Structure formats: structure tokens, C-alpha cells
Amino acid sequence: MEKMILIPVEDCRRSLRAVRYAVHSASFIKELHFVLFNVQPMISLYLEDEAQKDIKVRAKLNNVKKANQANALSLLESYRDEMTGMGIPADRIELKTQVRQLGLAQDIIEYAQEKLFDAVLMGRRRLAGIQKAFTFSASSSVLERSQIIPVWLVDGTPASKNLLVAVDGSASALRAVDHAAFMVSGNTDIQVTLLHVMNSARNYCTIDPDALDPGDTELEKIVSSGDRACIDQFYPLAMKKFEQMGLSRDQVRFETIKGSRRIGNSIVSYAKDKGFDTLVMGRTGIDRAFFMGSTSKQILNHASESALWVVG
């Protein structure tokens, strides 16, 4: 079952990390194919208009276009050489470049959706403190805007061949499971762990923890009971998806832990303790506020040296 990954690249270390993770992912994802994609600088509409009037401007503009095309192809070929040097067959790598039209992030998303890629893979910028909230990057913009195509973000050099899938019983989590199952279909060696952080009244998002009576155990029981019922219904559906993709029950493990109020931090800590560096998560949770809410921000900000698969 062929899988297609789009890798937007620029001349930077983030793109090199993405390319190297692509090679690594081919070690546990069968029949994986790649398109290396570079968006060239946008050509000024003013210059395009002037070129229609002045033959000298037209000649200069054509030279700029040729130079941009040549630079893009040279960059793409260098990344292809990197991948083939690490063992990826050349016939599994396609090169694609185009002039920027709608903007870098939107051009990436439009191309990914038009060609029905299974994921967009990008290196993500390492930031600290207040920069995380206020610094723009192409990967963060693609992640924010891509509502259909899963986005893989890579930081560091992940080396594990096993997956950790964060689940909360939501439809989005089930789509994350579906994506993970499809990507590793037919792999009889991989191990997948579905991790659920058990809710309590103090980390349940719709309850203000400061308003709770510390001695009120009844509310804790209600939330925890509903949470268990939800995840108990979720697990059989998840297992069915993996079995449909050729994985056995021995390859899929279900783990429930009791977390702190910061659920995302609990997920990241578990991943680090157990040696997982590829983490799969849904875009939204049960309360529809998972993506770009506290949990996802905690994971995105604190998961280092890892790959995050964010599924819409």
C-alpha cells in the first residue's frame, strides 16, 4: 500500500532534519514515497507588467526566473542526494518546484491537498520562552492552516521505530489512530502504544480547579467514571483499525496513566521515560479545544528531539 509524503524544503537545517527523518521513517513505514518541494520567491506583479512594455526588463526578469528555477533544482537535487546516500531508492523521490503564488504556507497546503498526500513533513524551529508564542515559521503556519492533511513536525534526530499515540476517546483521536495504522500497515515488527491520560476533576478542561472544594471527591468520581467509559468504548474501535491494516493484537498496547493538570506535560514525560520519539496526536480533543489549547501547546513546546504527527 503506497504512501506519499510531501517534504517542503529550504536551504536550512530544519529542512535537513526533515529529510533525515523521512529516511528514518522509511525503516518502519513500507512502500513510502516522497516529493521534495521547494517554493521559489514570488515575482513582483509590477515587474511582470513592466516586462510586457520593455524588452530589457523582460530579459532581466527572464534571467531572474531562470536563476530561481536553477537554484531550486540544485537545492532539491542536494536533498535527493542526501536521501539516496542514506539508502532511499532514487525512483521513490520526486522533485517539484513552483513560484510562490498564495504565500509559502498556503502554497504548500494547496499542493498537498491537490495531490492527496498522506502527510506533510517539515522540520520545526527550536525556540525558547516568549519566542514560542510570537515567532512565525512556515511549519507553524502550515500546522495551523492544514485542516485535512496530517502534518509531521520534526525536531532533532528521532531514532525509535515505535509509535506513541495520545488518545482521549474523541473522533479526532480516532483519526489519529487511523492515520498511524495506515502508515505502519503491513509492518509486523513495529510496536504501537495508545496512551490515555486519565482525567480527574482537576485536569478536566471545563472545570475551574481553583473553584473546587479540595474535599469534594464526588466530582472527581463523576469525571473519572465518564472518562473511563469513553475510553473503554474507544479502544475496540482503535484495535479494529490496526487489525484491518495487518497488525496483530500483540503489536498494540493500551496504557492509561493518571496525569497532572498539565496533560500535555504528562504525555511528553511518558514519551521520554519510555523512549518514544515519534508521537501521534489528534488536532482537537473531546472539548474541541485541544489544538492550540493548553494540551497541544504543552506537547509542541516541550517535546524535543522528536517527531510529532498532528492529524486533523
N, C-alpha and C positions, 0 to 999 in steps of 0.2 A: 504494500500500500504506500504509494509515493507521497511524501510530504514536502512542501515548498516553503522555504524561509527567505524573507526579504531582509537584506542587510544593508541599510543606508550607511555610506562611509564618507568620511572626510579625511584630510591629512592630519590626523591627531591620534594620540594614544588610546582614546576611548574607542575609536573605530578598530584599532588593532586588538584591543581586548575582546571586542565583539566577534571579530574574525576568528580569534583563537578559541573562544568559547564555542563558536559554530563547529570548529573541527572537533572539539571535545564532545559536543552533543551528538556528533555522528557516531561516537563509540557506543552510545546506548539507544540511539534512535535509528531504526532501519529505514533504508530507501530515502535518505534525506538529500534533498537538492537545494541549491542556493542561487539567489540572484544578488550580485553585488551592485548596488545602486548609488549613483552619485548625481546630485542636483547641481548643475552649473550656475554661476552667477546670473542674475536677471539682467536682460538687456534693456536699457532705457528706451521707453516709447518715444521720447524726444529724438534720440539718435536714430531710431528706426524711421521716424518721419523725415528727419533731415537727410537720411541716406537716399530717400526717394527723390530728393531735389538736387543733391550734389553728388557727383560721381566720385569725388575724392573722399567724402565722408563715407560713401558706400563701400569703397575699397578698404578704408580703415576699419569699418565695422565688420566687414567680412573677415579681416585679419584677426580681429578680436574673437570672433566666433570660432574660427579655426583653432586659435590658441587655446581657448576654453575647452573645446572638444578634445584636443590633443592632450591637454593636462588631465582632463577627467579620465580618458582612456589609459593614460600612463599610470594614474593612481589606481584605477581598477585592476589593471594588469599586475601591479605590485602586490595587491592584496590576494589576487588569484594565485600568484607565485608562492605567497606565504602559505596558502591553504594546500596547494598541491605538494609543496615541500614537506608538509606535515601529514601527507598521506591521502588527501581527498582527490579522487579522480577528476581530471580536468573536465570531463563530459558532464559532471554534476554541478558545474559552476557556470553561470551565465553572467555576462556583463551588460549593464544598462546605464545609460546616462541621458539626461534631458536638461534643457534650460529651465531655470526656475520660472514658474508661472503664477501660482497662487500663494507662494510662500513655502519655505523649506518643509515645515511640518505637514502642511496641508497637501503639498505635492507628494510626500511620502505616503500619506494616508490614502489619497485618491488612487495612486498607482497600486497600492496593496489591495485595496478593495476591488479595483477594476480587474486585477489578475487573480483574485481569490486566493491570496497567500494564506498559509496556515498560521503564520506569526510574523511579526516584525521584530528583528533582533538589533539592539543598539547598546553601545557602551554608555554608562551613565557617569556623570560628573561627580567627583568626590568633593563634597563641600562640608563646611563646619559651621556650627552655630547659626547666626542670623542669615548667612548666605543661603542656607537650605530653603528658606521661605521666600527670598527675594531675587535670586539669581535665575535668569532664563537659560534654558538649554533646549536644544532640539529634542532630546529624548523626553524631557519632562513635558514639552508641548505635545509631542506625539502621544504620550501616555494619557494626557488629559483629554485629547480630542478623539482618540480612536475608540469608538463605541462598539465596533464589530470585530475587528481583527485583534487577537491577543498580542500583547507587547511584552517582549522579553528584554529586561534591563540587566546589564552585566557590570559588576564591579569586581576588580581583582581577577584571579585565575581559578575559578571553581574547578575541582578535580573529581568530585564524587560522581558516581553513576546512578545513585539512588535519588528518589524524589520525596519531598515532604509537601503534602497538600494540606493547607489550612482550610478547615471546613466549619461551618456554623449551622448547617441544615437549610440554608437558603437556596433559592433557584440559581443564584449566581455561583454559589459554591458547587452546585451540581454541574454547571457549565465548566467550571474549572476542572472538576473530576473528568468530565467528558473530553476536554482538551488534553489533559495528561494521559488518559487512557488511549486516545487516538495516536498521540505522538510516540508512545512506547509500545504500540501494538506489535505483537509478534515477538517481543523480547522475553525470552523465558528465564533470563538471569536477573533482571532488574528487580529491586525491592521498592515498594511504594508504601509510605506511611501517611495515613489520613489523620491529621491532628485536630482535635477539638478541645478548645479551652472552655471548661465548664463555667457557665455564668453563675454569678451569685448576685444578690441584690446590690452589692457594692461595685460590681463592674458591669451591671446591666445598663445599657446606654440611656434608657428612657427614665431612669430614676436618679434623682439628685442625691448623691451619697451623703452630703452634708445635712440633708433633711431627715436622714434615717435615725431612728432610735437604736442605739447600739445593742439594746437588749431585745429588739423585735426579731425573733427567729422565725416567726410565721411567714413574713415576706420573703425571707431567704428560702424557705421551703417551697413556696409557690413558684418563684422564679426558677430555682434549680430543678424542680419537678417538670415544669414545662419545657425547660431546656433539654432534659434527658429524653422526654417523649419525642421532641422534634428530631434529635439526632438519631434516636433508635429507628425512626421511620426513614431517615436519610441513608443509613449505612447499607441496607439491602439494595437500594437503587444504585448506589455507588459501586457496590460489588458486581452488580449485573453488568454495568458499563465496562468494567475491567475484564470480566469474563468474555464478553462479546468481542473484545479486542485481543483475545488469546492469552490473557494472564490467568494464572491459577490462583486459588484462594491462599495458597502458601506465600504468594508474592505480595499480597496486600495486607497490611497491618492497620488496625484501628486503635488509636491511642487517645484517651481522654485524660486531661490533666486539670487540676484546679489552679486557676491563674489569679494574678493580682488584678487590680482595677485596670491596669495598663495591659490589655490583652495582647496588643502587638508586641510589646516587650517580652511577654511570656512566650510567644511564638518564636521570636528571634533567639531567646535564651535556650529554648529547647533545641532549635536547629543547631546552634553552636555546640551544645553539650553532646548531641548525638552525631555530629559530623555531617549534617546535611548542608550543602551549599547550593542546591537548586530548590527554590521554594515556589510553589504554585498557589495562587490565591485568586478569588473572585473579585470583580470590580466593586460590587456592593454587597452588603450583608442583609440580614433579616430586616433591619430597621431602615434600609435604603440609604444609610449614611456611612457605609463602610468606606467607600472610595473617597479619598481626600478628607476623610474624617480622622478621628484620633487614632484608630487602629491601623489604618493603612499608612498614615504618616509615621507612626512609630516603626512600622516594618521598613518603610522606604528609607527612613533616616538612620536606622540602627543596624540594618542587615548589611554588613560589609563583607568583602571577599566572597560574594555570592551572586547567583543569578535569580532574578525574580520574574516569574511568568505571571502577568496580570491579565486575567481573562474577563471579557465583557459579559 
